[in-house]
């Protein structure tokens, strides 16, 4: 991805094909923490344990946090009108942050040969990677095998990285019909921001951050990994699903407050990414997508 200052993250809006500037919630804080010497000296306190993020999560679950809802709802891209209930009916900031949407707000194509986006966000896709290649971030040294904490039967990989910003709908969904045999594996780690500004300074954060890994099997797309990466301010990664059979776009879980990331890792002999996403990713641009949009096809 292109190196971009926090004041100028440029995305491609998939619906219009136009370049748009991302509005960053907490932009000034990100600049201080990642782009100043003083800010970087605080990394150990801010990111090396869950204490501060958990404390923020606790606060945002309290009724007193409700007054912060309006600030988030007013940020371009938040679309509070899509929420299941009016803003005034949410009892805390996290109630709104983890909101469900109105029925029909995220339509998807039911065909089983089409892979749906698991979340709202900004996506980068990669069509031909190996397990021992670095995670596809400029300067990263940790490998996809380390990210997945293991491997499945595949020679080459197709990988999608979906970055959720605070303004996004923060529930995530199964991208296809699949079977889950066991509970997600939980790996504790750091709590760096997943914003591109942080990736420039900490390119291995996807492997270093706390994350949960679910191993899934699809009749169409084969075995794959679904990885939720926690980030600064994320009080919890909450799984609302359990092992068993899941249908395309069934809810899998949600993130509490904070920008987070979902990573999908597939056998690339089973999947081809949509051409527009490939072109944008090769040019170094994230594509703004919505949950349920088709992002790939059975090859």
C-alpha positions in Angstrom: 0.0 0.0 0.0 1.2 3.5 -0.7 2.9 5.3 2.2 0.4 8.0 3.1 0.4 10.7 5.8 -2.5 10.4 8.3 -3.8 13.6 6.8 -4.1 12.1 3.3 -5.3 8.5 3.1 -6.6 8.1 -0.4 -9.1 5.3 -1.2 -11.0 4.1 -4.3 -14.7 4.2 -3.7 -15.9 1.0 -5.4 -19.4 2.3 -6.1 -18.2 5.4 -8.0 -14.6 4.4 -9.1 -13.4 7.7 -7.8 -10.6 8.5 -5.4 -11.8 9.8 -2.0 -9.9 11.0 1.0 -10.6 9.0 4.2 -11.9 10.9 7.2 -9.9 9.6 10.1 -11.6 9.5 13.5 -8.9 10.5 16.0 -6.5 11.7 13.3 -4.6 14.1 15.6 -4.0 11.3 18.2 -2.6 9.0 15.5 -0.3 11.7 14.2 1.1 12.3 17.7 1.6 8.6 18.6 3.1 7.5 15.3 4.7 10.5 13.8 6.4 12.2 16.8 9.3 11.0 18.9 7.5 11.7 22.1 4.5 9.7 20.9 6.7 6.7 20.0 8.2 6.7 23.5 4.7 5.9 24.8 4.3 2.7 22.7 5.1 0.4 25.6 2.3 1.9 27.8 -0.2 2.2 25.0 0.2 -1.0 23.0 2.1 -3.7 24.8 -0.8 -4.9 27.0 -4.6 -5.0 26.9 -5.0 -2.8 30.0 -5.6 0.6 28.4 -7.7 -0.8 25.5 -9.8 -2.8 28.1 -10.2 0.3 30.2 -11.5 2.2 27.2 -13.8 -0.7 26.4 -15.1 -0.7 29.9 -15.8 3.1 29.7 -17.5 2.8 26.3 -19.9 0.2 27.8 -21.0 2.6 30.4 -24.1 4.9 30.0 -21.9 7.9 30.5 -20.2 7.3 27.1 -23.5 7.9 25.3 -22.6 11.5 24.7 -19.8 10.4 22.4 -22.2 8.7 19.9 -23.0 12.0 18.2 -19.4 12.8 17.4 -18.9 9.5 15.7 -22.3 9.6 14.0 -21.4 12.9 12.4 -18.2 11.6 10.8 -18.6 11.1 7.0 -19.1 7.5 6.2 -20.8 6.5 9.5 -24.3 6.4 8.0 -26.3 6.3 11.3 -29.5 6.1 9.3 -28.7 2.5 8.4 -28.7 1.5 12.0 -31.4 -0.9 13.4 -32.6 1.8 15.8 -32.5 5.6 16.0 -29.2 7.0 17.6 -31.1 8.2 20.7 -32.1 4.6 21.6 -28.5 3.3 22.1 -27.6 3.2 25.8 -23.8 3.5 25.5 -21.2 4.3 22.9 -20.4 0.6 22.3 -24.1 -0.2 21.9 -24.0 2.1 18.9 -20.6 1.1 17.7 -21.6 -2.6 17.6 -25.0 -1.8 16.1 -26.9 -4.1 13.8 -28.3 -2.7 10.6 -31.8 -2.5 9.2 -32.9 -5.6 7.3 -31.7 -5.4 3.7 -29.0 -2.7 4.4 -26.3 -5.1 3.1 -27.6 -7.1 0.2 -25.5 -9.9 -1.3 -25.6 -12.3 -4.3 -26.6 -15.8 -3.2 -24.6 -17.7 -5.9 -22.2 -20.0 -4.2 -19.4 -19.4 -6.7 -19.2 -15.8 -5.5 -17.3 -14.8 -2.4 -18.8 -12.0 -0.3 -17.0 -9.4 1.7 -17.1 -10.3 5.3 -17.2 -6.7 6.5 -17.5 -3.0 5.7 -14.1 -1.6 5.2 -11.1 -0.8 3.0 -9.7 -3.9 1.2 -6.4 -4.9 -0.3 -6.2 -8.3 -2.2 -3.2 -10.4 -3.2 -3.5 -13.2 -5.7 -0.3 -15.2 -5.5 1.5 -15.5 -2.1 3.3 -18.3 -0.3 3.0 -19.3 3.4 6.6 -18.3 3.9 6.3 -14.9 2.2 6.1 -11.9 4.4 2.7 -10.5 5.3 2.0 -8.2 2.4 2.9 -4.9 4.0 5.9 -2.9 2.9 8.8 -3.6 5.3 7.1 -6.6 7.0 9.3 -9.5 8.0 6.8 -11.9 9.7 5.3 -14.5 7.4 1.8 -15.5 6.5 2.5 -18.9 8.1 3.2 -17.0 11.4 0.0 -14.9 10.9 -2.1 -18.1 10.4 -0.2 -20.0 13.1 0.0 -23.0 10.7 -1.0 -23.9 7.2 -3.5 -25.9 5.2 -3.1 -27.8 2.0 -2.3 -25.1 -0.6 0.7 -24.4 -2.7 -0.1 -20.7 -3.3 -2.4 -18.3 -1.5 -5.0 -15.6 -2.2 -5.2 -13.1 0.7 -7.6 -10.3 1.4 -7.0 -7.7 4.1 -10.2 -5.7 5.1 -9.5 -2.8 7.4 -12.4 -1.4 9.4 -12.3 2.2 10.5 -14.2 3.5 13.5 -17.0 4.9 11.3 -17.8 1.4 9.8 -20.4 -1.1 10.7 -18.4 -3.4 13.0 -20.1 -6.8 12.7 -18.4 -9.3 10.4 -19.9 -12.2 8.5 -19.1 -15.5 6.9 -18.1 -14.9 3.2 -19.6 -18.1 1.9 -21.3 -21.3 3.0 -18.8 -23.1 5.2 -18.2 -25.5 8.1 -16.4 -24.6 11.3 -15.2 -27.6 13.3 -13.7 -25.9 16.3 -13.7 -22.6 18.2 -11.4 -19.8 17.1 -7.8 -19.9 18.3 -7.1 -16.9 20.5 -3.6 -15.4 20.5 -2.7 -12.5 22.8 -0.5 -9.8 21.6 -0.1 -6.0 21.2 -2.7 -3.4 20.4 -1.3 -1.2 17.8 -3.6 0.8 15.5 -4.3 -0.8 12.1 -4.4 2.5 10.4 -2.0 2.9 7.4 0.0 5.4 9.5 0.7 2.7 12.0 1.6 0.1 9.4 4.3 2.4 8.0 5.9 2.5 11.5 5.0 -1.1 12.6 4.7 -3.3 9.4 4.5 -6.6 11.4 1.5 -5.5 13.5 -0.9 -8.0 12.0 1.2 -10.8 13.4 2.2 -8.9 16.6 -1.3 -7.7 17.6 -3.9 -9.8 19.5 -5.9 -11.9 17.0 -8.4 -14.8 16.7 -8.0 -17.4 13.9 -10.9 -19.6 12.7 -10.3 -22.4 10.3 -13.2 -23.0 7.9 -14.0 -25.4 5.1 -16.1 -24.6 2.0 -17.3 -27.0 -0.7 -16.6 -24.3 -3.3 -13.6 -22.5 -2.0 -11.8 -25.2 0.0 -10.2 -24.7 3.4 -9.5 -21.2 4.5 -8.6 -19.0 7.5 -10.7 -16.2 8.8 -8.6 -13.9 11.1 -9.8 -11.1 13.2 -7.0 -8.7 14.3 -7.5 -6.5 17.4 -6.2 -3.0 17.6 -5.8 -0.1 20.0 -9.1 0.7 21.8 -10.7 -2.6 20.9 -12.3 -3.7 24.1 -13.2 -7.1 22.8 -13.4 -9.4 19.7 -16.7 -11.0 20.3 -17.7 -14.2 18.5 -21.5 -14.5 18.2 -21.2 -17.8 16.2 -20.3 -21.3 17.3 -18.7 -24.3 15.5 -21.1 -25.9 13.0 -22.5 -25.1 9.6 -22.8 -21.5 8.5 -24.5 -19.9 5.6 -23.1 -17.1 3.4 -23.4 -13.8 5.3 -24.5 -15.3 8.6 -23.1 -13.2 11.4 -19.7 -14.4 12.8 -19.1 -11.8 15.4 -18.2 -8.1 16.1 -15.5 -5.8 17.3 -16.1 -3.3 20.1 -14.7 0.2 19.9 -11.6 0.7 17.7 -10.5 0.2 14.1 -9.8 -3.4 13.4 -9.0 -5.8 10.5 -10.4 -9.0 9.0 -7.9 -11.1 7.0 -9.0 -14.0 4.7 -6.5 -16.6 3.5 -7.5 -19.0 0.7 -5.9 -21.6 -1.6 -5.6 -19.5 -4.8 -6.4 -22.5 -7.0 -9.9 -22.1 -5.7 -10.4 -18.4 -5.9 -9.8 -15.4 -8.1 -10.3 -11.9 -6.8 -12.5 -9.4 -8.6 -10.5 -7.6 -11.2 -11.2 -4.0 -9.9 -9.9 -5.0 -6.5 -6.8 -6.5 -8.0 -6.1 -3.4 -10.1 -6.6 -1.0 -7.2 -4.4 -3.1 -4.9 -1.6 -3.4 -7.5 -1.7 0.4 -7.8 -1.3 0.6 -4.0 -4.9 1.8 -3.2 -7.3 0.3 -0.8 -10.9 -0.1 -2.1 -13.8 1.1 0.0 -16.3 -1.8 0.1 -19.4 -2.9 2.0 -20.2 -6.2 3.7 -21.9 -8.6 1.3 -20.4 -7.2 -1.9 -18.8 -9.8 -4.2 -15.1 -9.7 -3.9 -14.0 -13.0 -5.6 -15.1 -16.0 -7.7 -14.5 -19.7 -7.7 -11.8 -20.4 -10.2 
